[in-house]
C-alpha cells in the first residue's frame, strides 16, 4: 500500500517522509499510523495499517451529525466509509428530476474532512430503485433505449457530482442469482444482459479516476462465485474497467466455512482485480425456519425462536462471536496481499439491519462494538488476529 495522504491534508515534507511502500494492495491513501508507539494497537485501523483499509457503513443520522458518538467512534477506529442508503437511487432521486443531495453531500464531506477512503454505494441495483425508472408511456414498461438513457443520466449526475471526491463506486450490485445465472431483474428483462457493461462504461466516463467495483452477496457459494468470475472476466476481456469485486460478508456464526470464503478470495484475485469484503456482519441468532431473503415476518407464531437474547447476550455466545471474528480476520490477514478493504455493515450493534430481520424488534449483536459504543471481546480477538 502506497502511503500517500489524500489531497493536501499534510505539508509536503510530511508527505515525503511518509511516502514509503509496505505490504498490501489497498488504494493509494494512507491508513492511520500508530503514533502512540504502543506495541498493542488501540484501534482497528492501527491493527491493519499495513494490510488493508478497515471501515464501516454509515447511516444518514451519523453523517448528518445526529449521532455524535457513532461519528466519533468511526473517526477513531476506521479509515474508510461506505453509505448504507444515502447514495442509492431511491433515496437520492425518488422522482424524475427530484434529487435529495443533502445527506449524500454530508457523507462525502465527512469522508473528506476525516481523510477517509470514501466509497459510493450503489449506482445500479434492482432494489431500492423507484418504479418510475422502469415505466414507459401509458403504463407500459420502459423501452431498452429509455432505460439505458435513464441509467446513463443517473450515473452522470450522481458519480459526476462527486467526481474526484468519491474514491470507488459499487457500480452494479447483486446482479446474480445464487446459481450464478443472471438475476431476472427489470434491468435484465428490459435493457438486456449488457446493462452491466453499459453501467461500467457510463461510470468510467462520469469519473475516470474512481475505482469501479462489482458487489454481491453469498459469493462464497461455488456456483455464484463462478458466475461472478464469468461476469467480471467477460467485462475485462472487452477492455471494460473493473477494479475490484466486493464480497458482501453477511455471515452466520457457523457458515460459510473459512475454506469457502478463502476459495472465493483466491478466485477473484486470480482475475487481477482487488478483493474487498464490503458488508461484514455476523448473525449469531438462530434461524429456526431457515428463512432466506429480506422478507419480514409479522405474526407472533412465525416470530417464535427468532429473538432469544432480547435481554442480553450470554457470555458463551459472546465467546463464539469472538472466535468467529478471529478466524475470519486471520483469513483476511493471511490474504492481505489480495484484499484492499474490509468494511463492517454498521458501526455498533444497534445500528445493524439485523435487528429488524426477519422480524421487527429483533435484538441482534453482529458488530464488534456494543449498544454503548464499547468494544466487545470480538474487538480484541480481531486485533490479535492482525499480529499473527
C-alpha positions in Angstrom: 0.0 0.0 0.0 1.5 3.3 -1.0 1.5 5.6 2.0 0.4 8.9 0.4 -2.1 11.1 2.1 -5.1 12.2 0.2 -5.2 15.6 -1.4 -3.4 18.3 0.7 -4.1 17.4 4.3 -0.4 17.2 5.2 2.5 19.5 4.4 4.8 18.4 1.6 7.6 17.5 4.0 5.3 15.1 5.9 4.2 13.5 2.6 7.8 12.9 1.6 8.6 11.3 4.9 5.5 9.0 4.7 6.0 8.0 1.1 7.3 4.5 1.7 5.8 1.3 0.4 4.5 -1.5 2.6 2.8 -4.8 2.1 -0.8 -4.9 0.9 -2.9 -4.0 -2.1 -5.0 -1.2 -0.8 -5.8 2.0 -2.7 -3.2 4.9 -2.6 -4.5 6.6 0.5 -2.9 6.5 3.9 -4.3 4.3 6.7 -3.8 5.9 10.1 -0.4 5.4 11.7 0.0 4.2 15.3 1.7 7.4 16.5 1.5 6.4 20.2 4.3 3.9 19.7 2.3 1.2 21.6 3.2 -2.4 20.8 -0.5 -3.3 21.0 -2.7 -1.4 18.6 -5.6 0.5 20.2 -7.8 0.8 17.1 -8.8 -1.4 14.2 -7.2 0.9 11.6 -3.9 0.8 13.5 -4.0 -3.0 13.8 -4.3 -3.4 10.0 -2.5 -0.2 8.9 0.0 -2.2 6.8 -2.6 -4.6 5.4 -5.9 -3.1 4.2 -8.4 -0.4 4.9 -10.9 -1.1 7.5 -14.2 0.7 7.6 -17.9 1.0 8.5 -21.1 1.7 6.7 -22.7 5.0 7.8 -26.4 5.9 8.0 -28.0 9.3 7.4 -28.1 10.2 11.1 -24.4 9.6 11.5 -23.4 11.7 8.5 -25.9 14.5 9.3 -24.5 14.9 12.8 -27.4 13.4 14.8 -25.3 10.6 16.2 -22.2 12.2 17.5 -21.0 9.1 19.5 -21.1 7.0 16.4 -19.3 9.6 14.3 -16.5 9.9 16.9 -16.1 6.1 17.0 -15.9 6.0 13.2 -13.2 8.7 13.2 -11.3 6.9 15.9 -11.5 3.3 14.5 -11.8 3.4 10.7 -10.2 4.8 7.6 -12.8 4.0 5.0 -16.5 4.5 4.9 -19.5 3.3 2.8 -23.0 4.7 2.8 -25.9 2.5 3.8 -28.6 4.3 1.9 -27.9 7.9 1.1 -26.4 7.2 -2.4 -28.9 4.6 -3.5 -31.2 5.6 -6.4 -34.5 5.7 -4.4 -33.3 8.0 -1.6 -31.3 10.3 -3.8 -33.6 10.5 -6.9 -37.1 9.4 -5.8 -38.9 11.1 -8.7 -37.9 12.3 -12.2 -35.9 15.5 -11.8 -36.1 15.4 -8.0 -32.9 15.0 -6.1 -32.1 14.8 -2.4 -28.4 15.6 -2.3 -28.1 16.9 1.3 -27.4 13.6 3.1 -25.1 12.4 0.3 -23.2 15.7 0.3 -22.8 15.4 4.1 -21.5 11.8 3.7 -18.9 12.8 1.1 -17.8 15.9 3.3 -17.4 13.6 6.3 -15.0 11.4 4.3 -13.1 14.4 3.0 -12.8 16.1 6.4 -11.5 12.9 8.1 -9.3 11.8 5.2 -11.2 8.6 4.6 -11.2 6.4 1.6 -14.8 7.1 0.5 -16.9 4.5 -1.2 -20.1 5.1 -3.3 -22.9 2.6 -2.9 -24.6 1.9 -5.3 -25.3 3.2 -8.9 -27.3 0.3 -10.4 -29.3 -2.1 -8.3 -32.7 -3.8 -8.7 -33.7 -3.0 -5.1 -34.5 0.5 -3.8 -35.0 1.6 -7.3 -38.1 3.8 -7.9 -40.8 2.3 -10.1 -40.6 5.3 -12.5 -37.2 4.2 -13.8 -38.8 1.2 -15.4 -42.0 2.8 -16.7 -42.7 4.0 -20.2 -45.7 5.8 -21.8 -49.3 4.7 -21.0 -48.2 2.4 -18.2 -46.1 0.2 -20.5 -42.6 -1.0 -19.5 -39.8 1.4 -20.5 -38.0 0.6 -23.7 -34.4 -0.5 -23.7 -33.2 2.8 -25.0 -35.2 4.7 -22.5 -34.0 2.7 -19.6 -30.3 2.9 -20.7 -30.7 6.6 -21.1 -32.1 7.0 -17.6 -29.2 4.9 -16.3 -26.6 7.0 -18.1 -28.2 10.2 -16.9 -28.3 8.9 -13.3 -24.7 7.8 -13.3 -23.6 11.0 -15.0 -25.5 13.1 -12.4 -24.5 11.2 -9.3 -21.0 10.0 -10.0 -20.3 13.2 -11.9 -21.4 15.3 -8.9 -18.8 13.6 -6.7 -16.0 13.3 -9.3 -12.7 13.2 -7.6 -14.3 13.1 -4.2 -15.7 9.5 -4.1 -12.8 7.1 -4.4 -14.6 3.9 -5.5 -18.1 3.0 -6.7 -20.1 -0.1 -6.4 -21.3 0.3 -9.9 -23.6 -2.7 -10.2 -25.0 -4.5 -7.1 -26.4 -8.0 -6.8 -26.9 -8.9 -10.5 -26.5 -12.7 -10.0 -28.7 -15.5 -8.6 -27.2 -18.0 -6.2 -26.7 -20.5 -9.0 -24.5 -18.0 -10.9 -27.1 -17.1 -13.5 -28.2 -13.5 -14.2 -30.9 -12.2 -11.8 -34.2 -11.8 -13.6 -34.5 -8.1 -12.6 -36.1 -5.4 -14.7 -32.7 -4.2 -15.6 -32.1 -7.6 -17.3 -35.5 -8.1 -18.8 -35.9 -4.6 -20.2 -32.4 -3.5 -21.0 -30.7 -6.8 -21.7 -27.7 -8.5 -20.3 -25.3 -5.8 -21.4 -26.8 -3.4 -18.9 -23.9 -4.2 -16.7 -21.4 -3.4 -19.4 -23.1 -0.1 -20.1 -23.2 0.8 -16.4 -19.4 0.4 -16.1 -18.8 2.3 -19.3 -21.0 5.2 -18.1 -19.3 5.2 -14.7 -15.9 5.4 -16.2 -16.9 8.5 -18.3 -18.5 10.1 -15.2 -15.4 9.7 -13.1 -12.4 8.4 -14.9 -10.2 8.2 -11.8 -12.6 6.4 -9.4 -12.2 2.7 -8.8 -15.2 0.7 -10.1 -16.5 -2.5 -8.5 -19.0 -5.3 -8.8 -20.6 -6.1 -5.5 -22.7 -9.1 -4.4 -23.7 -11.4 -1.5 -23.2 -15.1 -1.0 -20.1 -15.1 -3.2 -18.7 -17.9 -1.1 -21.2 -20.2 -2.8 -19.3 -22.1 -5.6 -21.9 -21.6 -8.3 -22.3 -17.9 -7.5 -18.6 -17.4 -7.3 -18.1 -19.0 -10.7 -20.9 -16.7 -12.1 -19.1 -13.6 -10.7 -15.8 -14.8 -12.2 -17.5 -15.2 -15.6 -19.2 -11.9 -15.4 -16.1 -9.9 -14.4 -13.8 -11.8 -16.8 -16.2 -11.1 -19.6 -16.1 -7.4 -18.9 -12.3 -7.3 -18.6 -11.9 -9.3 -21.8 -13.8 -6.4 -23.5 -11.5 -3.9 -22.1 -14.0 -2.5 -19.6 -12.6 -1.1 -16.4 -13.4 -3.2 -13.4 -11.1 -2.6 -10.4 -12.5 -5.0 -7.9 -15.1 -7.4 -6.6 -16.9 -6.7 -3.4 -17.8 -9.8 -1.4 -20.6 -9.0 0.9 -19.8 -10.5 4.3 -23.2 -11.2 5.7 -22.0 -14.4 7.5 -23.5 -16.6 10.2 -21.9 -17.9 13.3 -21.3 -21.3 11.6 -21.4 -20.5 7.9 -19.8 -20.2 5.5 -16.7 -22.2 6.2 -13.3 -20.5 6.2 -12.3 -22.6 3.2 -15.4 -21.4 1.2 -14.5 -17.8 1.9 -10.9 -18.4 1.0 -11.7 -20.1 -2.3 -13.6 -17.0 -3.4 -10.8 -14.6 -2.4 -8.3 -16.6 -4.4 -10.6 -17.0 -7.4 -11.3 -13.3 -7.6 -7.7 -12.3 -7.0 -6.7 -14.5 -9.9 -8.6 -12.2 -12.2 -6.2 -9.5 -11.4 -8.7 -7.3 -9.6 -8.8 -6.2 -6.0 -10.9 -8.1 -3.5 -13.0 -6.3 -0.9 -15.2 -7.5 2.0 -17.9 -5.0 1.8 -20.7 -5.6 4.2 -19.3 -7.6 7.1 -21.5 -8.7 10.0 -22.1 -12.0 11.8 -25.6 -13.1 12.6 -25.3 -15.3 15.7 -29.0 -15.6 16.3 -30.9 -18.7 15.3 -33.0 -19.1 12.1 -35.4 -21.8 13.2 -37.4 -21.8 9.9 -34.5 -21.4 7.6 -35.8 -18.2 6.2 -33.9 -16.6 3.3 -34.2 -13.2 1.6 -35.2 -9.9 3.1 -38.9 -10.6 3.9 -40.2 -9.7 7.3 -42.4 -12.0 9.4 -45.2 -10.3 11.4 -47.3 -13.0 13.1 -46.5 -14.0 16.7 -46.3 -17.6 15.7 -43.8 -17.0 13.0 -41.6 -15.0 15.3 -41.1 -17.7 17.9 -37.5 -18.6 18.3 -36.1 -15.7 16.4 -35.3 -13.4 19.3 -33.8 -15.5 22.1 -31.4 -12.8 23.5 -33.7 -9.8 23.9 -32.4 -9.2 27.5 -28.7 -9.6 26.6 -26.2 -11.9 25.1 -24.9 -14.9 27.2 -21.2 -15.0 27.7 -20.9 -18.3 26.0 -22.4 -16.9 22.8 -20.2 -13.8 23.1 -17.2 -16.0 23.1 -18.4 -17.8 20.0 -18.8 -14.5 18.2 -15.2 -13.6 19.2 -13.9 -16.9 17.9 -15.8 -16.5 14.7 -14.4 -13.0 14.1 -10.9 -14.1 15.0 -11.0 -16.9 12.5 -12.4 -14.7 9.7 -9.8 -11.9 10.3 -7.0 -14.4 10.5 -8.0 -15.4 6.9 -8.2 -11.8 5.8 -4.8 -11.1 7.3 -3.4 -14.2 5.5 -4.6 -12.8 2.2 -3.7 -9.2 2.9 -1.8 -9.1 -0.4 -5.2 -9.6 -2.2 -7.6 -7.7 0.0 -7.7 -3.9 -0.2 -10.6 -3.2 2.1 -12.8 -4.7 4.9 -16.0 -2.8 5.8 -18.4 -3.6 8.6 -22.1 -3.1 7.7 -22.8 -0.7 10.5 -20.9 0.8 13.5 -22.4 -0.6 16.7 -24.9 -3.4 17.4 -28.0 -1.2 17.5 -27.2 0.2 14.0 -27.4 -3.2 12.3 -30.2 -4.0 9.9 -30.2 -7.5 11.5 -32.2 -6.0 14.5 -35.3 -5.9 12.3 -34.8 -9.1 10.2 -36.6 -11.3 9.8 -38.9 -9.8 12.5 -39.4 -6.2 13.7 -37.7 -5.5 17.0 -35.3 -8.4 16.9 -32.3 -7.8 19.2 -29.1 -8.7 17.3 -25.4 -8.5 18.2 -23.5 -8.8 15.0 -20.9 -6.0 15.3 -17.7 -5.6 17.4 -19.0 -2.5 19.3 -22.0 -2.9 21.7 -25.0 -0.6 22.1 -23.0 1.6 24.4 -20.3 2.0 21.7 -17.9 -0.1 23.7 -15.6 -2.7 22.2 -16.8 -6.3 22.7 -14.4 -9.3 23.2 -14.5 -9.7 19.4 -12.6 -6.5 19.1 -9.6 -7.8 20.9 -9.8 -11.1 19.0 -9.7 -9.2 15.7 -6.7 -7.1 16.9 -4.8 -10.2 17.9 -5.5 -11.8 14.5 -3.7 -8.9 12.9 -0.5 -9.8 14.7 -0.3 -13.4 13.7 
